[in-house]
Amino acid sequence: MAEKNTTAYNDDSIEVLEGLEAVRKRPGMYIGSTDTRGLHHLVWEIVDNSIDEVMAGFATKINVTMEKDGSITVEDNGRGVPIGMNKKLKKSTPEVIFSVLHAGGKFGGGGYKTSGGLHGVGSSVVNALSTRFDVTIYREGEINEIKFKNGGKLAKPLTKVGTTKKTGTTINFLPDPTIFSSTKFHFSTISERLKESAFLSSGLEIHLTQLNGEVKQVDYKFTNGLAEFVKELIHNHTPITPVVQLQGNEKGIDVEIALSYTEDYKENVLGFANNVKTVDGGTHLTGFKTGLNKAINNYALEIGLLKEKDARLDSNDLKEGLTAIVSVKVPEELIQYEGQTKGKLGTSEARAATETIMNQNFTFWLKENKELATTIIEKALLARKAREEARKARQAIRNAKGKNKTKAMLGKLMAASGKDKTKNELFLVEGDSAAGSARKGRDSKIQAILPLKGKVINSEKAKLTDLLKNEEINTIISAIGAGVGSEFDLEDSNYQKIIIMTDADTDGAHIQTLLLTFFYRYMRELIEEHQVYIALPPLYQIIFGDQKSIYLWDESDLEKFVQANQNKRYELKRFKGLGEMDDTQLWETTMDPSSRKLIQVDLEDGHAADRAFKVLMGDNVEKRKEWIQENIKFTLEDEEAGIIL
Ligand code: 1YM
C-alpha cells in the first residue's frame, strides 16, 4: 500500500472555473462520448477519486454496487471528503468539489493522482450528467450528507445526519437518460477495469456487486498485483521464465515492472501512469525498452553469447514472447500526456527513470539467474535468425518473381493468371487428384491452386525455424508472399481469400485444423481480417433419368430430398472425397463464387481462440477430436456464415 501523503488540504484552496451547464451542453468534451463508453467513464471518474485516496495511502477498500434502480454506488474507506467551509465561495467544501467544474483542488503537490489524463475531469462532471448525485461523508466522527439532482442542482446542502467511528466517502449517482444513448451499465466492463485497478495497487480490496438483473459479485485483492497481472496476460502461453519483478524510485518517479518471456512470438507490454492505462504508450515504455535492450546486450557480451563483432540484439529480437507491465507513478506537477485521447505519457523524466531502473535492476537479475538469462538471450538470437530467414525467403520470392524463377520457389503452385490481389483466391487442396480436378475446373484468372500432400506440420508444437524447413509450409508462405510471424505483413498478401479445401472426413478436418493453427500462430492478421475460408464440398449427388443432377450437402438435405421425392426414380451418389469429383462437378459445387458454400473463419476473441488452439493442437487426441466434431461442421451453412474459433 502507498506511503501516506501528508500534505494538508486547505478548504480555501479550491478555485472556480466554469459552470456545470457547459458540461451538459457538450458532454463529449468532458467524457469523450455519450455512448456506453462515455457512460462507463462516469464510473471510472468516481472510482479514480477513491484510487487517488488509495495511492495517497489512506484507503484500502473500494466497493462498487450496480443498484436495482440502475444507479451506481462507489464507497471507499479513505479520509472522507473534507467537510469544512470554503470562505471565498461561502459554500461547504463538498458543495464546491461536486458542483464547481475543475474544482479538484488537491493543491500543494507531493501526491500522485490519476487526474490529468483522460480521467480526472472531476466528480462534478459526473454530477452534471446525473439526475441524482448523493454523497455521504464519514469524517471527524460525523456522518454528513449532501445531495444534488437534475444535473448538479443542490437538493440538500451538507447536513450532519449522525455520528460514526469510521471514515470514508460514499457516492451514489444515477446517469441522466437524456444525455446518454444508453444508461445500462455492464458488469463485465466494470469488473475488468476494477480488476486492473486491483492488480495495480497490491493490497487494495475491491468488491463489485450487481443487484439489478442477475445478482452477482466479484472480489479482487492481490498481494503481488503486478506479477499476478503478468500471469493473467500470459494466460495459456507457456512461460520460459518466472515473472521477474523490478522496482525503484528515481527523482520522485516510482517505477514498478513485472515481466516474463513466453514461447509465443507476440509481444504484450502494457503501460500505466498513475494507475491509468496509457493505451498509446509513451516515455515510460520507451525507457523500459531501452533499459531492457542495454541490460540484455551488455550481459550477452559479458558471458560471450554475443561477440564484439556481432550485431547487437534489437528490440524486434527482444520483444518476441515478452509480456510485461510497466507502471509508473509520476508526481502531479510532472505529469504530462500527449495525443488526441491523452493515452500517451509525455513526461520525459519518466523515460530516464524507467530506463535506469530497468537497466540496473534487470542486469542484477540476469547475473543472479544465469540459466534463465541464457534462455532469454537464446530465444532472442533464435528470433533474430527466424526473422532473418523469413526476410531472406521474402527477398528470394521477390527476386524470383523478377527473374521468372517463380516455379522452383513455389513448388506445385498453379498460379492465377490475373494479377489483381484484391480478386485472387488461393485454394489449398488436399491431395493431388483433387488438385488436378481443381486446376481443370477453376477460373484460372483469379483462382490459384496449391496441392497439399501428406500432413502439414503441427505449428503448435514446432518452432518457427522447424516450420520453415517444412516443404508444405514453406510453399504456403511463398505463395502468399507476405512473410511469416513477426515479419508478416498483410499488405503484401497475394490473395483476397485463402480457401482450405479438404475431404469431408476426419483426415480432412485434421488438415484444416493444422492449417488454421499455422495461420493463427504465424499469419494472424489473415484470420483477424477474415481472409481465411473453408470450402464445403457436397456429400451427395442425385442424378435423374434425364442425366440432370443436383447436389446435397448433408444428411438432413438428403432426408428432405428423399421425403419429397418418394415416387421419383433417381440415382444417389455419395462422394467419398474431393478426388471423386470431376472438374465440372468440383467447379459447380465448391469453387464457383456464385454458387459455392464457404465457411468464413472468425476469431471471437484472442483468449478464447488461444485456448481452443491449445486443446486443438496439444497432445490430447480425444479432446482434439471432440473439438473438431463440435466446431468444424460439414453441414450446409449460409454462404460465409462463419465458424467461431
Ligand atoms: C467515492 C468517491 O471521492 N474519495 C475521496 C475524495 C477526496 C478525499 C478522500 C480527500 C482528499 C484530500 C484530503 C486531499 C477528495 N478530496 C478532495 C479535495 N470517493 C472519493 N477521499 N482529504 C480527503 O487530497 O488533500 C477532492 S476529492 F478537493 F477536497 F481535496
Boltz pocket constraint, residues with backbone or C-beta under 6 A from the ligand:
constraints:
  - pocket:
      binder: B
      contacts: [[A, 7], [A, 8], [A, 9], [A, 46], [A, 47], [A, 49], [A, 50], [A, 53], [A, 74], [A, 75], [A, 76], [A, 78], [A, 79], [A, 80], [A, 81], [A, 82], [A, 93], [A, 97], [A, 103], [A, 104], [A, 105], [A, 106], [A, 169], [A, 170], [A, 171]]
      max_distance: 6.0
